[in-house]
Every structure is written in structure tokens, then in C-alpha cells.
Amino acid sequence: MSLINRFMRQYLLSHHKRILQFKRQPLAVQEKLRTQLIHQAIQTQFGQEHDFQNIGSEADFKQAIPLRTYEDFRPYIKQMMEGEPKILWPDPITWFVRSAGTTSGQNKFIPVSRKNMVGCHNQGTKDALCLWYHRHPQAHIFSRTGKGLIMGGRYYAHPNPNIKVADVSAMLIDKMASIGWYFLTPDFKTCLLPDWEEKLHRIAEMSSTQNVTNLSGMPTWSLKLFQRVLDITKKDNLLEVWPNFQLFAHGGVDFRHYKKHFQDLLPGDQVHYINIYNASEGFFAIQDQSHSDDMLLLLNNGVYFEFLPLGQNDKTLNLEEVETGVPYEIIITTNAGLWRYRIGDLIEFTSLKPHRIRIVGRTTEYLNAFGEMIQVGHTDEAINQACKSYHAKLNDYTVAPSLEKNQTLGTYHFLLDFEKPPKDISAFSKAIDLNLQALNSNYKKRRKNDFIIGKPKIEILPPHTFFNYFKANEKLGGQYKVPRLRNDSMFIDQISQFIKS
């Protein structure tokens, strides 16, 4: 093991005591954090409007501050982006992460304080590597020539010259310590190229001759890069190009659809995969076990968590009150001034000692046109099982309800983009239908005897249709994802029109 790797491993493992503390005392750590956040923001405009100086208990906190969506915060964020100080957070905030609204299509601008960047985003990255090295002490991703591959991001123009707007990847790259570039590829300039295809080609060219040991990114865009590298090198798999590759950290989409792709490109068992929950608002959770991709909730990284049961309007639960197997909307309060913010993600706890979660969908991504309440976790699992049974490889998909004129029977319209389609589409469609019935009793009741919902309508798209659609609309990059579930046909209609044109 190289001296550099030994030093980095020991440095990263030094964070393990902090992780053990919040695993052993989760509620105490979170309560202390909530008190600190309130105390720090007493003199802000938001703190004065909500009487922060008189907030003591958890009950006080909930009574003083109502739950808020991004639209509720938009006026405050507008003030901040115009340069007004101490609006939501006491420290000057000059960085805003632009987050593309997957379902609404409207951009959000998320404030990022220095504490949020250092103590949440950066700390989460360290925690991920700490937990990985703890499980794999002989791992060797740092060396004199070893490089971590990063996909990069981009800046966005803003009329206020003192304000910087970027996606989260670009912000982290911009603020990275100089020594970090010693271990990374490509260079700073290439990482921030605004043209995604040009960037992808340059990264592939540069990395194809380097000793790449790890990569962090969304599976969809990572696969595009991998294929470019293989096209350039004419190799059969990526380990022939990068023989020391060991780690892929992924997030943003359900990895189960892509794992077979990765295993074909990175054969054998030397490559490890880590599931991470890193959003524009912060780094929330990390896979901490080799046998399961459930994620450990990070409780001491500047984010206070609450959990709202589905169907409730405002009665949130703390860590002592949650149960396993129940979907909750996750509510966050951050060290960048987002107070009781409805981020829009749905999670389930898989363990309470310690608190581990899995993402089961979005509050805006569900199907309920016929009273069935299908979540994205249901369709993900149903399609994943069907792909396994029929040896198919899926790139991405979207689903919407369909009810033709003069018909009383509804159905689900699936658009499926395959890397390798199943040979028997009819059997594949039936498998999805049966899987959904097993996963959701409401769907099963409405499917029985074609009572309310008919057989799914499966439409196989030309390969890489979603990628080409985003390219044509200048929406390539990690900020843009296919909206998998919609209760209207808008996105399906857009894809259909794109194919015709």
C-alpha cells in the first residue's frame, strides 16, 4: 500500500468516531443541532419574523415555523440573490445551487452557506470514503498516479455580479482545495465546460490514458462516458482500460436498473458500489453495509430531520417516533437557512438502530388516476424484476395513465428505453403487470377482471430516445432526469412529438 493511500485512509477513518456518536445517540445529536441552528439565526429576518429567541423545545420549534415548500421560500431567496444580508441565515451567502425541477420543470435556487458546503456537502463526501475504507481497509484508490474521475458541472449567468449560480457539482469543484486536484481528473477547465457533449468527449479522451481508480456520478451519464471510453480505446471492458478501478459512488436514480450494465463493463468482483443521497440542499445519507444498499442517515452534518407521514398535513415525527416500512416525506432544516423545508422526497426506514433509509419516490411522482396510489418505488421494482426474468437491460422509462375518449377502462402507458430489449414483449408486459399487482393491493383490486384498469400499454422507444430528447432541448447533464411517473400525459406527448419530428 502506498504512503499516500495509507495517509488518506487514516485521515478519513479519523471521522469514524463522529459517525459512531450519532449512531449511538441519534436523538440527542439531532436535538443539539436543532438548538444550535435556531440560536445562530436569531438575528436574521426569518428568525425575527418567527420569534426564534423564544424557541426552546421541539414543540416550540414546530409551532413557530410552519412547513414550507420552495415556493414559500422563493421571496426570501429573491432578496438574498439581490444581495440583502441576514435573510434566512446570518452568514453572507453568495452561492446558489440551481436545481432543475424534474416534475415541475421550474428551476430552483438553493442557498449554500460556507457551513453548509464545508460541514454538509464536503463532510458527506469524507464520511462516504470513511465508511468505505472502514469496510475495505485494504482498498487502494489514492496513489501518486491514481485518479478519481469526476463528471463536472456548469455555472449559470446571474445579473448580480456578487452572486454565483451553479449546479452542485460545479460549486464543489470551484471550492475544492488545490491539493484535491492532485487526485482527480479531468482538469478544472474541462470539468466546467458548459457543452455537455464536448465535455463528455474530452473527459473520455483524457481519462482513457490515465490510472482511474474511482468515479462518483449518476449512472445514466456515467454509462455514456464509459461507452465513449471504450469507443476510443477499442477495448472490450473498462478494466482493460483502468485495471485499478475499485469504486463507483452513485445516486440520483435507482441503481438496480443499471447494475447489470456496470457489471458487464466492469467484470469481476474488484469494483465496489456505494449508494449515496446527495441533493442540492445537502448530503443526507450513505450506504454503510456491503450486503445492502440501504443508507445510513447522517445526523451530525448540519441538517435537522423531520418525517411527515403520507396523508398528514403538518404533524411531523422525530427519530424516536418513526417506524420501519412506512413511507415518510422527509423535512429538512439546514445550516444554510432552509427551515422545515419540504424537499419533496419520500423515504422509508429499513432500520432504527441505527437509522437507515431507502428512497422510495417523490411526493410529486406517483400515479393515482384511478385511486391506486402507485409510487415510483413500485414501478422501479416491477420493471427491475421483469428485466431480471427476461434478461433485459433498461436505460430509462416513464409512465402515465391513459384513458381514451369514449372508454371507461384506463391503463398505464409505459415508454421504455432499452439498451437490450426483452425478446418477448408480451410476456415482459405481463410480468410488469403481475409484479405491480403483488406490490400494490389497490392496483390489484382495480386490475381484477379489468374492473377499472386494463393491461399496461408498453411502447418500446428507439434506443437512447431520452438522451437524444434532452440533447435536443439543451438539457444534458446530471441536473436533468426523466420524470418516471406523471398523472398527466404531458411528458409522454413531448417524447412522442420528438420521435415524430
N, C-alpha and C positions, 0 to 999 in steps of 0.2 A: 504494500500500500504506500502511495506517495506521501511525502511530508505534507504537501498542500492538502490532500484529501483528509489526512489524519487531523490536521489543524481545523479544517472546516467542519469535520464530523464532531469534534469535541466542542467547538463553538456552538453548533446547532443543538447538540444534546444538552448544553447548559440550560436550555429553555424548558427542559422536561419537568423540573421541579414546579415551575409555574403552572404547567398543564395538570400535574398531579394535584395541585392545591384546589383548582376549581372542579376537578373530578370528585374530590372528597367532600368539598363544602360548596356545592353549586349555588344554593340559595343565599348563603352569607356573602359570597363573592358578588353575586348579582345585586343584592341589596346595597352593599357598599358602593358599587359602581353607580347605581341609580342616585344615591345621595350625592356622590361627587359630581355627577353631571348637572344635577339641579343647582348645587352650590356654585359651580363655575359660571352658570348662565343667569344668575340673579339680576345682574345689571343690564342684560340685553333687553331689547324692545319686547321680544316674546316673553321673557321672564317677568317683566314688569306687568305686561298685559294679563299674565296668568298667575300673578301673585306667588312667584317662586319662593319668596322669603318665608312664606308661611306653610310651605310643603314639608311635611316631616315623614309621615307614614306612606305605605303603599296606597292606602285608601285615599289620602290627601292627593297624591300624585294622579290617581285616576279621576278624581272628582274635579281637579283644577284644569286638566288638559284633556280635551276630547280627542278621540281618534281622528286622524286626518289622512286624506288621500293627497296625491301630488297636486291636484287642482286646488286644494285648500292651501297648500304651501306656495303656490305659484306667485301670489302678490308679494310675499316676503322675499322669495328668491329674485324676483324682478328688482326689488330695492337693493339687494346685495349685489346684483350684477351691474347696477348703476353706480356702485361704489359706496353706498351708505354703510357705515360700520355698525357693529354690535346689534344686528337684527335678530338672528337666530342663535349666534354663537359669539362669545366675547372676542376671540382672536380674529385678526384680519383674514378674510377668505378671498383669495384671488383665483383659485382653481375651481372649475365646474366640469364634472364629467357629463358628457352628452350621452344619454341613453335612448336608443330608438325604441319607441313603443311597439312591441311585437303585434299586439292586437288592435290598439287604438290608432297606430300609425303616427302619433304625435310625439315629437321629441320632448324629453325631459332633461332638465339641467340640475344635476345633483351637486350640492356644495361639498367640497372636500377641504377640511381644515388640515393644518400640519399634524395635529394629534391624530386625526382620522387616517391620514396617509401613513404616518410612521407607526402608530400604535394599533392599527387595524389591518390595512392592506398589506403593508410590509411585514408586520408581525405575523400575519396569517401565512405568508409565504415561508417564513422561518419555521413556524410551527409545523407546516406540512413536511418540510425536509427533516425536521427534528423527529417527528413521529415515524417517518420512513426509515431514517437511519437507526432509530430505536428497534425497529423490526428487522432491519437488514444491516447489522453492524459491519459486514464485510463489503458493503456497497462502495463503489469507486466511481463517482461521477465528477469529482474535481481532480484536475491534474494540470500539468504545465501546458498540455495541448488540448485537453478535453474542453468541449464547448456545450453550453446549453443553448438550444435553438429557441428563438422567440419569433412570434409572427408579426409583432409590431402593431401600431395603431396609427392614428392621424389627429391633427389639430383641426379646429374649425374657426372660421373668422368670427370676430365679435367687435361691435363698434367701440366698445370701451377698451382702450389700449392697455389698461392695467389688469384686465380680466383675461384669463386663459381658459379656453374651452377645448376639450379633447375627449376622446374615449378613454376608458380606464387604462388600457394598455399603454397608450401614448403618455398619459400622465405619469405612470410608474416608470416608464423608460426615461422621461425627461428628468425626473427627480432621483434617478438611480445614482448611487455613489460611483465615482470614477473607477474604483477597483472592480466593480461588478462587471464592467465590460471586458475584463481580462478573461472571464469565464463564459462569455456569451457571443453568439453570432446571430444575425449579421451585424454590421456596424450601425451606429446611431442614425446616420442619414438614410440608409436603406430601410430601417425599421419604421421611419415616419413618412415614407413616400405615400402621397395621397391616392395614387392609382394602384388599386389592389392587384390587378393582374401583372402590372410591371413589377410590383414589389414581390409577388409570388415567384415570378421568373428569376429575379435577381437573387432572392433567398435560396432558391433551388440551385442555381449556378454556384453560389458561394459555398453553401453547406455541403455540396456533393464532393468537395475535396477536403473537408475538414473532419476532425475526430469528434463527431456529435455524440454526446452521451445521454442527453435527456431533452424533452420537449414539454412545454405546457401550452395548451390551446384547446379550442373547440374541435371535436372530432371531424366535423364536416369539412372545415377549411384545412385541417391537418392532412386529411386524405388527399385533397387537391395538391398540396405541396409534395406529399410522398410520391404521387404519380409523376409529377414534374421531375423529381429527382431520378426516378427510375427511367424516365424517357431520356434524360441527359446522359446517365451513366450506362444505360443498356444492361443493367444488372437484373437478376431475377427477383431479388428481395432486398430489403433495406439493410439487413445485417451484413450483406456483402459490401455495402457502401459504408455503413457505420458499425463495424464489428464490436464496438464497446458501448453501444446503446443499451441503456438499462431502465429508463423511467419515462413514462408518459403520464402527465397530470392533466386531467380532463374535467370539463364542466360545461354547463350551458344547455346540454341536451342529454337524453337518456342514452348511456353508452352501450347498452345491450344490443342495440341495432347495429352498432359499428364494430363490436369486439371481434367478430369473425373476420372482418376486413383487416383489422390490425394484426390479428394472429397470422393471417396469410402473408402479410407484408413483413412482419417481424416474427418469424417462426422460432420454435423452441420455447424454453422457459426462462431465458435470462432477462426478459423485459417484464417489469412490474408496472401496474396501473394504479393510479390514485384518483379517487373521486373527490372533487373539491366544490365548494359552494362559495364562489367569489363573485359578488354582484357589484354594480356600480356604487352602491351605498356602503359596501364593506365586505370583508372576508369573514364568513359566518361559520363554516363547518368544514371538516376534513375527514376523509376515510382514515381510520386508525387501526384497522384489522386487515390481515391478508385474506381471510376467508370470506369477508363480506364487504360490500361497497357502501354500507351504511356509514354515516358521517358523525363524528364527534362534534357537538355544538361547542363553539369557542366562547366561553363565558367571561373571559377577562381581557377582551380586546377592544374595549371602548364601546361596546354595543349592549344595551339592556333589552332583553327579550320579553315579550308577552305573547300569548297564544289565544286566538279567538275561535271558539268552536263554530263550525258551519251552522248557519241559521240564527246565530246571536248577532245583535247589533253593536253591543259595546261591552259586554261582560267578559273581559279577558281573564285568563288564568296565568298563574306563575308556574315555576318549575315543580313545585310541590303538588300542584293540583292537576297536572296533565296525566293522561293515560296513554298506553301504547295502542297502536292500531286505529286511532281516531284522527281524522283529518282536521288540522287547525290552520287558520290563516295566521301567518307569522307577522307580528307587530314589532317594530324596532324603534328604539331611541338611541341616537348616536352622538359621538363626540365631534360631530360637525353641525349639530343643531336640527336634526330631524327628530321631532318629538311625537312619540306614539304614532309613527308613520306606517300606513298600510302599504307595504311593499308589493303586495299582490300575489305572493307565493303561498302555496298550500304544502304543508309538511305533515308527516306522521312520525311519532316517536316509535322507534323499534326497541329501545332500551331506556330505562330510567336510572340505572346505576352502572355506568354513567349515562348521561343524556345523549343518546344517538338518534339521528333523524334520517329520513329519506324524503326527497321532494316528490310530491305526488301530483303536482299540477299548478295551474294558475287560477286565481279567482275569476278571471275573465275568460278562461279556456275550459269550457265544459259544454256538453250537449244536453239540452233539456226541452227540445221542441215538442216532445211527446210525453213529458213527465217522467223521463227515465234517469236524469241526472248522471250522465256518463262523464267521468273525469279523464283527463289526459293519461293518468296512470293506468286506467282500464284499457284504453286503445293501445297504448305503448305495449302493455303486457300481452294483449290479444294478438297483436301483429308480431311481436317478438316470438311468441310460441309457434305461430304459424310459419314464420321464417325458419325456425329450427326444424319443424316437422317436414318442410318441403325444400330444405337446403337452398333457401333464397337469401340474397344479400340486398338489403334495403338502403337507399341513400336518404330518403326523407318521405314524409307523407302529410296530407291534410285531409280533414273530414268535415262535412257539413250536412245537416239534414236536408232532405229533398221531399217536396210534396207537389206533384204535378197538378196542373189545372184539371178540374173535374174528377179528381181522385180523392179518396178518403184515406188511402193507405200511404203512410210515409215510409221513408227509408233513409239509410245513410249513404252518402256519396263519398267514396274514398278515391283520392288521387294518390297513386303510389309511384314513386320514382325509384326504380331498382337498378342496382349495379349488376345483379344476377337475378332475373325473374324466376318464379317457380314454373315448372313445366306444365302443371295442371292448374290453371287459374280458377276453374270452377271449384276444385277441391280446396284450394287455398282460401277462396272466398267463404266457403262453408266452414272452414276451420276458424276463421276470424269471427264469424257469426256465433259458433258454439263457444268459443273462448269468451266472448263478451257476455254470453248468457251465464256462463259459470262465474264470471267476475262481478256481474251486476244483476241482482234479482229483479229490479224494476224493468230493466231491458228484457229479461227473460219472460216476465209476465206479458209484456207488450208484444213480444215476438210469438208467443204461443198461438198456434193456428193462424198466423198472420193477422192477429187481432187488431193491432194498431200500427206496428212497424213490420214492414216486409223485409225480404232478403237484402243484404247490402249490395249496393251497386259499386262494382270495382272497376276503376279505369286506370289502365297502365299507361303512364306517361312515357314519351321518348326519353332516353337516358339523359340525366343531368338537366332536366327542364327547369327545376327550381333555381339551380345555379345560373343558368342562362337568363332566366327571368330577372333575377337580382342584378346580373351584369347589365342587362339592357336598361334597367331602371337606376343604374349607378348606386346600387345598394349592396355591393360586395363588401365583405368584412365580418368580423366577429360580432358586431353590434346588431346584425340582421339575422333573424331566424324565421323559419317557416312557421306560421301560426297553425298549429296542428288541429285545434278544434275551434270552430266558429258556429254560432247559431244562425248565421245567415250565409248566403252563397257568394258574398262579395269577392272573397279571395279566389274561390274556385272559378267564378266568372272571369276574373282577371287572368288567371292561368289559361283558361280556355281561349280567351281572346288573343293572348300572347301566342299560343300554339297556332291559331288560325293565321295570325299575321306574319 
